[in-house]
Amino acid sequence: MPVTDAELADLFLKFSREKLVGQYWVRMQAAVGPLTEEQVWWRPNEASNSIGNLVLHLNGNVRQWLVDSFNGAEDGRDRPAEFAAVGGMTAGELLAKLGATIHEADKVLGRLTAKELMKPYTIQGYHTRGLEAVYQVVEHFGLHYGQITYIAKSVTGEDLGFYRELSKTGRLDKGGGSKP
């Protein structure tokens, strides 16, 4: 049975939303939420970013590549400021800021069509298609989500418990659970 463009687009967008909103974002909130302001802005050295920088950076990236581009809005991103910040926001404030952007991105992903995924866009000076823009955001978010959780585990010394449902063999317990 052949698959239509619309069916393929729906599958891609559903999976993208599950990864971005249902997995990465949910887990990032759990990792960052309990941190102190000092832990959020800690850097091991000047060449490295803090969790605060990475959260600001993800906010800028998701807004620029998904929200503004697909909504035809003005690109007001100040990327250098994302990395120059050294404090001034708590974990809760950072998560609220990114949460608002994720909410808007989720709405965009929920309404995109196969035609919009094939449409050309120029984002951050790159010539791309909608499908590539969505993929870039999900992949980019996943990369920095991993860095953020690593830093959170480093500063707290605690296991975040994201894979409790896996058995000692590394396989999903027969009782069920979420996908890794």
DRENPA-3360 file (N, C-alpha, C; in nm, 2 decimals, always signed):
BEGIN
1 = MPVTDAEL = +0.08/-0.12/+0.00/+0.00/+0.00/+0.00/+0.09/+0.12/+0.00 ~ +0.08/+0.21/-0.10/+0.16/+0.33/-0.11/+0.13/+0.43/+0.00 ~ +0.23/+0.50/+0.04/+0.21/+0.60/+0.15/+0.21/+0.74/+0.08 ~ +0.11/+0.82/+0.12/+0.10/+0.96/+0.06/+0.20/+1.05/+0.12 ~ +0.22/+1.16/+0.06/+0.31/+1.27/+0.11/+0.25/+1.32/+0.25 ~ +0.12/+1.33/+0.25/+0.06/+1.38/+0.37/+0.08/+1.28/+0.49 ~ +0.07/+1.15/+0.46/+0.09/+1.05/+0.57/+0.23/+1.05/+0.61 ~ +0.33/+1.06/+0.52/+0.47/+1.07/+0.56/+0.50/+1.19/+0.64;
9 = ADLFLKFS = +0.44/+1.31/+0.60/+0.46/+1.43/+0.67/+0.41/+1.42/+0.81 ~ +0.29/+1.36/+0.82/+0.23/+1.34/+0.96/+0.31/+1.26/+1.05 ~ +0.37/+1.15/+0.99/+0.45/+1.06/+1.07/+0.58/+1.13/+1.12 ~ +0.64/+1.20/+1.03/+0.76/+1.28/+1.06/+0.73/+1.38/+1.17 ~ +0.63/+1.46/+1.15/+0.59/+1.56/+1.25/+0.55/+1.51/+1.38 ~ +0.48/+1.40/+1.38/+0.44/+1.33/+1.51/+0.56/+1.29/+1.59 ~ +0.66/+1.22/+1.52/+0.78/+1.17/+1.58/+0.86/+1.29/+1.63 ~ +0.87/+1.40/+1.55/+0.95/+1.52/+1.59/+0.89/+1.58/+1.71;
17 = REKLVGQY = +0.76/+1.59/+1.72/+0.69/+1.64/+1.84/+0.72/+1.55/+1.96 ~ +0.71/+1.42/+1.94/+0.73/+1.33/+2.06/+0.87/+1.35/+2.11 ~ +0.97/+1.36/+2.02/+1.11/+1.37/+2.07/+1.13/+1.51/+2.13 ~ +1.10/+1.61/+2.06/+1.12/+1.75/+2.11/+1.04/+1.78/+2.24 ~ +0.91/+1.76/+2.23/+0.82/+1.81/+2.34/+0.81/+1.70/+2.45 ~ +0.78/+1.58/+2.40/+0.74/+1.47/+2.49/+0.86/+1.40/+2.56 ~ +0.98/+1.41/+2.50/+1.09/+1.35/+2.57/+1.20/+1.45/+2.61 ~ +1.26/+1.52/+2.51/+1.37/+1.61/+2.55/+1.33/+1.72/+2.65;
25 = WVRMQAAV = +1.22/+1.79/+2.61/+1.17/+1.90/+2.69/+1.13/+1.86/+2.83 ~ +1.05/+1.75/+2.84/+1.01/+1.70/+2.97/+1.13/+1.66/+3.06 ~ +1.22/+1.59/+3.00/+1.34/+1.55/+3.08/+1.43/+1.67/+3.12 ~ +1.44/+1.76/+3.03/+1.52/+1.88/+3.06/+1.46/+1.96/+3.18 ~ +1.33/+1.97/+3.18/+1.27/+2.04/+3.30/+1.30/+1.96/+3.43 ~ +1.30/+1.83/+3.42/+1.33/+1.75/+3.54/+1.47/+1.77/+3.58 ~ +1.56/+1.78/+3.49/+1.70/+1.80/+3.52/+1.74/+1.94/+3.57 ~ +1.68/+2.04/+3.51/+1.72/+2.18/+3.54/+1.64/+2.24/+3.65;
33 = GPLTEEQV = +1.51/+2.20/+3.66/+1.42/+2.26/+3.76/+1.47/+2.27/+3.90 ~ +1.53/+2.16/+3.95/+1.57/+2.17/+4.09/+1.71/+2.24/+4.12 ~ +1.77/+2.28/+4.01/+1.91/+2.34/+4.03/+1.90/+2.48/+4.09 ~ +2.01/+2.51/+4.16/+2.02/+2.65/+4.22/+2.07/+2.74/+4.10 ~ +2.06/+2.87/+4.13/+2.11/+2.96/+4.03/+2.26/+2.95/+4.00 ~ +2.33/+2.92/+4.11/+2.48/+2.90/+4.10/+2.50/+2.77/+4.01 ~ +2.43/+2.67/+4.03/+2.45/+2.54/+3.95/+2.41/+2.57/+3.80 ~ +2.31/+2.65/+3.78/+2.26/+2.67/+3.64/+2.37/+2.75/+3.56;
41 = WWRPNEAS = +2.44/+2.84/+3.63/+2.54/+2.93/+3.56/+2.68/+2.88/+3.58 ~ +2.70/+2.76/+3.64/+2.84/+2.71/+3.66/+2.90/+2.67/+3.53 ~ +3.03/+2.70/+3.51/+3.10/+2.66/+3.39/+3.23/+2.60/+3.44 ~ +3.28/+2.49/+3.38/+3.40/+2.43/+3.43/+3.52/+2.52/+3.38 ~ +3.51/+2.60/+3.28/+3.61/+2.68/+3.23/+3.55/+2.79/+3.13 ~ +3.63/+2.88/+3.09/+3.58/+2.99/+3.00/+3.54/+2.94/+2.86 ~ +3.60/+2.83/+2.82/+3.57/+2.77/+2.69/+3.44/+2.69/+2.68 ~ +3.38/+2.67/+2.80/+3.26/+2.59/+2.81/+3.13/+2.68/+2.84;
49 = NSIGNLVL = +3.02/+2.62/+2.81/+2.89/+2.69/+2.84/+2.83/+2.64/+2.96 ~ +2.75/+2.72/+3.03/+2.67/+2.68/+3.14/+2.54/+2.63/+3.09 ~ +2.46/+2.56/+3.18/+2.33/+2.52/+3.15/+2.25/+2.64/+3.11 ~ +2.26/+2.76/+3.18/+2.19/+2.88/+3.15/+2.22/+2.92/+3.00 ~ +2.34/+2.92/+2.96/+2.38/+2.96/+2.82/+2.31/+2.86/+2.73 ~ +2.31/+2.73/+2.76/+2.26/+2.63/+2.66/+2.10/+2.65/+2.65 ~ +2.04/+2.68/+2.77/+1.89/+2.70/+2.76/+1.86/+2.82/+2.68 ~ +1.93/+2.93/+2.70/+1.91/+3.05/+2.62/+1.94/+3.02/+2.47;
57 = HLNGNVRQ = +2.04/+2.95/+2.45/+2.07/+2.91/+2.31/+1.96/+2.83/+2.24 ~ +1.91/+2.73/+2.32/+1.80/+2.65/+2.26/+1.68/+2.73/+2.24 ~ +1.65/+2.82/+2.33/+1.54/+2.91/+2.31/+1.55/+2.99/+2.18 ~ +1.67/+3.05/+2.16/+1.70/+3.12/+2.04/+1.69/+3.04/+1.91 ~ +1.74/+2.92/+1.92/+1.74/+2.83/+1.80/+1.60/+2.78/+1.76 ~ +1.52/+2.74/+1.86/+1.39/+2.69/+1.84/+1.30/+2.80/+1.78 ~ +1.31/+2.92/+1.85/+1.23/+3.03/+1.80/+1.27/+3.07/+1.66 ~ +1.40/+3.08/+1.63/+1.44/+3.13/+1.50/+1.41/+3.02/+1.39;
65 = WLVDSFNG = +1.44/+2.90/+1.41/+1.42/+2.79/+1.31/+1.28/+2.74/+1.29 ~ +1.21/+2.74/+1.40/+1.07/+2.68/+1.39/+0.96/+2.78/+1.40 ~ +0.96/+2.86/+1.51/+0.85/+2.95/+1.54/+0.85/+3.07/+1.44 ~ +0.96/+3.14/+1.43/+0.96/+3.26/+1.35/+0.96/+3.23/+1.20 ~ +1.04/+3.13/+1.16/+1.05/+3.10/+1.02/+0.91/+3.05/+0.96 ~ +0.85/+2.96/+1.03/+0.72/+2.90/+0.98/+0.60/+3.00/+1.00 ~ +0.62/+3.09/+1.09/+0.51/+3.19/+1.11/+0.54/+3.32/+1.03 ~ +0.65/+3.32/+0.96/+0.68/+3.44/+0.88/+0.71/+3.56/+0.96;
73 = AEDGRDRP = +0.76/+3.54/+1.08/+0.79/+3.65/+1.18/+0.93/+3.70/+1.16 ~ +0.95/+3.82/+1.20/+1.08/+3.89/+1.20/+1.18/+3.81/+1.29 ~ +1.30/+3.79/+1.24/+1.41/+3.72/+1.31/+1.48/+3.82/+1.40 ~ +1.45/+3.81/+1.53/+1.51/+3.91/+1.62/+1.62/+3.84/+1.71 ~ +1.67/+3.73/+1.67/+1.76/+3.65/+1.76/+1.90/+3.73/+1.77 ~ +1.95/+3.72/+1.90/+2.08/+3.78/+1.93/+2.16/+3.66/+1.98 ~ +2.22/+3.58/+1.89/+2.29/+3.45/+1.92/+2.41/+3.48/+2.01 ~ +2.49/+3.58/+1.99/+2.61/+3.61/+2.08/+2.56/+3.63/+2.22;
81 = AEFAAVGG = +2.45/+3.69/+2.24/+2.40/+3.72/+2.38/+2.37/+3.59/+2.46 ~ +2.33/+3.49/+2.38/+2.30/+3.36/+2.45/+2.42/+3.30/+2.52 ~ +2.53/+3.32/+2.46/+2.66/+3.26/+2.51/+2.73/+3.36/+2.60 ~ +2.70/+3.49/+2.59/+2.77/+3.59/+2.67/+2.71/+3.60/+2.82 ~ +2.59/+3.55/+2.83/+2.52/+3.56/+2.96/+2.60/+3.49/+3.07 ~ +2.61/+3.55/+3.19/+2.68/+3.48/+3.30/+2.59/+3.47/+3.42 ~ +2.46/+3.50/+3.41/+2.37/+3.49/+3.53/+2.25/+3.58/+3.50 ~ +2.18/+3.60/+3.61/+2.07/+3.69/+3.61/+1.93/+3.62/+3.60;
89 = MTAGELLA = +1.93/+3.49/+3.57/+1.80/+3.42/+3.56/+1.81/+3.29/+3.64 ~ +1.70/+3.26/+3.71/+1.70/+3.13/+3.79/+1.66/+3.02/+3.69 ~ +1.67/+2.90/+3.74/+1.63/+2.78/+3.66/+1.48/+2.79/+3.62 ~ +1.40/+2.83/+3.71/+1.26/+2.85/+3.68/+1.23/+2.95/+3.57 ~ +1.30/+3.06/+3.58/+1.29/+3.17/+3.48/+1.34/+3.12/+3.34 ~ +1.45/+3.05/+3.34/+1.50/+3.00/+3.21/+1.40/+2.90/+3.15 ~ +1.35/+2.81/+3.24/+1.26/+2.71/+3.19/+1.13/+2.77/+3.14 ~ +1.08/+2.87/+3.21/+0.96/+2.94/+3.17/+0.98/+3.01/+3.03;
97 = KLGATIHE = +1.09/+3.07/+3.01/+1.12/+3.13/+2.88/+1.12/+3.03/+2.77 ~ +1.20/+2.92/+2.79/+1.21/+2.82/+2.69/+1.08/+2.74/+2.67 ~ +1.00/+2.73/+2.78/+0.87/+2.66/+2.78/+0.77/+2.73/+2.69 ~ +0.77/+2.86/+2.69/+0.68/+2.94/+2.61/+0.72/+2.92/+2.46 ~ +0.85/+2.91/+2.43/+0.89/+2.89/+2.29/+0.86/+2.75/+2.25 ~ +0.88/+2.65/+2.34/+0.85/+2.51/+2.30/+0.70/+2.50/+2.28 ~ +0.62/+2.57/+2.36/+0.47/+2.56/+2.34/+0.43/+2.62/+2.20 ~ +0.50/+2.73/+2.16/+0.47/+2.78/+2.02/+0.52/+2.69/+1.92;
105 = ADKVLGRL = +0.64/+2.63/+1.94/+0.69/+2.53/+1.84/+0.60/+2.41/+1.82 ~ +0.55/+2.36/+1.93/+0.46/+2.25/+1.93/+0.33/+2.28/+1.85 ~ +0.28/+2.40/+1.86/+0.17/+2.44/+1.78/+0.21/+2.45/+1.63 ~ +0.33/+2.50/+1.60/+0.37/+2.50/+1.46/+0.38/+2.36/+1.41 ~ +0.45/+2.27/+1.48/+0.46/+2.13/+1.44/+0.33/+2.06/+1.42 ~ +0.23/+2.10/+1.50/+0.10/+2.04/+1.49/+0.02/+2.08/+1.37 ~ +0.06/+2.19/+1.30/-0.02/+2.24/+1.19/+0.05/+2.23/+1.06 ~ +0.18/+2.20/+1.06/+0.26/+2.20/+0.93/+0.20/+2.10/+0.83;
113 = TAKELMKP = +0.22/+2.12/+0.70/+0.17/+2.03/+0.60/+0.29/+1.98/+0.52 ~ +0.27/+1.88/+0.44/+0.37/+1.83/+0.35/+0.42/+1.94/+0.26 ~ +0.34/+2.03/+0.21/+0.38/+2.14/+0.12/+0.47/+2.23/+0.20 ~ +0.44/+2.26/+0.32/+0.53/+2.35/+0.40/+0.66/+2.29/+0.43 ~ +0.66/+2.15/+0.45/+0.79/+2.08/+0.47/+0.88/+2.08/+0.35 ~ +0.82/+2.09/+0.23/+0.90/+2.10/+0.11/+0.94/+2.24/+0.06 ~ +0.87/+2.34/+0.12/+0.89/+2.48/+0.08/+1.03/+2.53/+0.12 ~ +1.10/+2.61/+0.04/+1.23/+2.66/+0.07/+1.22/+2.78/+0.17;
121 = YTIQGYHT = +1.32/+2.78/+0.26/+1.33/+2.89/+0.36/+1.47/+2.94/+0.36 ~ +1.49/+3.06/+0.41/+1.63/+3.10/+0.44/+1.63/+3.14/+0.59 ~ +1.70/+3.06/+0.66/+1.71/+3.07/+0.81/+1.85/+3.09/+0.85 ~ +1.88/+3.19/+0.93/+2.01/+3.22/+0.98/+2.12/+3.22/+0.86 ~ +2.07/+3.26/+0.75/+2.16/+3.27/+0.63/+2.17/+3.14/+0.55 ~ +2.11/+3.03/+0.60/+2.11/+2.90/+0.53/+1.99/+2.89/+0.45 ~ +2.01/+2.83/+0.33/+1.90/+2.80/+0.24/+1.86/+2.65/+0.27 ~ +1.74/+2.63/+0.31/+1.69/+2.50/+0.36/+1.55/+2.48/+0.32;
129 = RGLEAVYQ = +1.50/+2.36/+0.34/+1.36/+2.33/+0.33/+1.30/+2.31/+0.46 ~ +1.17/+2.32/+0.47/+1.10/+2.31/+0.60/+1.13/+2.18/+0.67 ~ +1.14/+2.07/+0.60/+1.17/+1.94/+0.66/+1.30/+1.94/+0.72 ~ +1.40/+2.00/+0.66/+1.54/+2.01/+0.71/+1.54/+2.10/+0.83 ~ +1.46/+2.21/+0.83/+1.45/+2.30/+0.95/+1.40/+2.23/+1.07 ~ +1.30/+2.15/+1.05/+1.24/+2.07/+1.17/+1.35/+1.97/+1.22 ~ +1.41/+1.90/+1.12/+1.51/+1.80/+1.16/+1.62/+1.87/+1.23 ~ +1.67/+1.99/+1.19/+1.78/+2.06/+1.25/+1.74/+2.09/+1.39;
137 = VVEHFGLH = +1.62/+2.14/+1.42/+1.58/+2.18/+1.55/+1.58/+2.06/+1.65 ~ +1.52/+1.95/+1.60/+1.51/+1.83/+1.69/+1.65/+1.78/+1.72 ~ +1.73/+1.77/+1.62/+1.87/+1.71/+1.64/+1.95/+1.81/+1.72 ~ +1.94/+1.93/+1.70/+2.02/+2.03/+1.77/+1.97/+2.04/+1.92 ~ +1.84/+2.03/+1.94/+1.79/+2.02/+2.08/+1.84/+1.90/+2.15 ~ +1.84/+1.79/+2.08/+1.88/+1.66/+2.14/+2.03/+1.67/+2.18 ~ +2.11/+1.73/+2.10/+2.25/+1.75/+2.13/+2.27/+1.83/+2.26 ~ +2.21/+1.94/+2.27/+2.23/+2.03/+2.38/+2.15/+1.97/+2.51;
145 = YGQITYIA = +2.04/+1.90/+2.49/+1.97/+1.84/+2.60/+2.07/+1.74/+2.67 ~ +2.15/+1.67/+2.58/+2.25/+1.57/+2.64/+2.35/+1.65/+2.72 ~ +2.40/+1.76/+2.67/+2.50/+1.84/+2.74/+2.44/+1.89/+2.87 ~ +2.32/+1.94/+2.87/+2.26/+1.99/+2.99/+2.24/+1.88/+3.09 ~ +2.19/+1.77/+3.06/+2.17/+1.66/+3.16/+2.31/+1.61/+3.21 ~ +2.41/+1.61/+3.13/+2.54/+1.57/+3.18/+2.59/+1.68/+3.28 ~ +2.57/+1.80/+3.25/+2.62/+1.91/+3.35/+2.53/+1.89/+3.48 ~ +2.40/+1.88/+3.46/+2.32/+1.86/+3.58/+2.36/+1.75/+3.67;
153 = KSVTGEDL = +2.39/+1.63/+3.61/+2.44/+1.52/+3.68/+2.57/+1.55/+3.75 ~ +2.66/+1.62/+3.68/+2.79/+1.65/+3.73/+2.78/+1.74/+3.85 ~ +2.70/+1.84/+3.85/+2.69/+1.94/+3.96/+2.61/+1.89/+4.08 ~ +2.52/+1.79/+4.05/+2.44/+1.74/+4.17/+2.49/+1.60/+4.22 ~ +2.56/+1.53/+4.13/+2.60/+1.39/+4.17/+2.49/+1.29/+4.17 ~ +2.38/+1.33/+4.11/+2.26/+1.24/+4.12/+2.22/+1.18/+3.98 ~ +2.17/+1.06/+3.98/+2.12/+1.00/+3.86/+1.98/+1.06/+3.84 ~ +1.95/+1.10/+3.72/+1.83/+1.16/+3.68/+1.72/+1.06/+3.66;
161 = GFYRELSK = +1.75/+0.93/+3.65/+1.65/+0.82/+3.65/+1.57/+0.82/+3.52 ~ +1.62/+0.87/+3.41/+1.53/+0.87/+3.29/+1.50/+0.74/+3.23 ~ +1.58/+0.63/+3.27/+1.56/+0.50/+3.20/+1.53/+0.40/+3.31 ~ +1.45/+0.43/+3.41/+1.42/+0.34/+3.52/+1.34/+0.22/+3.46 ~ +1.27/+0.24/+3.35/+1.18/+0.13/+3.30/+1.26/+0.02/+3.24 ~ +1.39/+0.04/+3.21/+1.47/-0.06/+3.15/+1.52/-0.16/+3.25 ~ +1.52/-0.29/+3.21/+1.56/-0.40/+3.31/+1.71/-0.40/+3.32 ~ +1.77/-0.49/+3.40/+1.91/-0.50/+3.41/+1.98/-0.54/+3.28;
169 = TGRLDKGG = +1.90/-0.59/+3.19/+1.96/-0.64/+3.06/+1.96/-0.52/+2.96 ~ +1.90/-0.41/+3.00/+1.90/-0.29/+2.91/+1.78/-0.30/+2.81 ~ +1.69/-0.39/+2.84/+1.57/-0.40/+2.76/+1.45/-0.35/+2.84 ~ +1.35/-0.31/+2.76/+1.22/-0.26/+2.83/+1.16/-0.38/+2.91 ~ +1.13/-0.35/+3.03/+1.06/-0.44/+3.12/+0.93/-0.48/+3.06 ~ +0.88/-0.60/+3.08/+0.76/-0.65/+3.03/+0.64/-0.57/+3.08 ~ +0.66/-0.50/+3.19/+0.55/-0.41/+3.24/+0.52/-0.29/+3.16 ~ +0.61/-0.25/+3.07/+0.59/-0.14/+2.98/+0.67/-0.02/+3.03;
177 = GSKP = +0.64/+0.09/+2.98/+0.72/+0.21/+3.01/+0.74/+0.29/+2.89 ~ +0.80/+0.41/+2.91/+0.82/+0.50/+2.79/+0.94/+0.45/+2.71 ~ +0.95/+0.50/+2.59/+1.06/+0.46/+2.50/+1.18/+0.54/+2.54 ~ +1.30/+0.49/+2.52/+1.42/+0.56/+2.55/+1.45/+0.66/+2.44;
% end
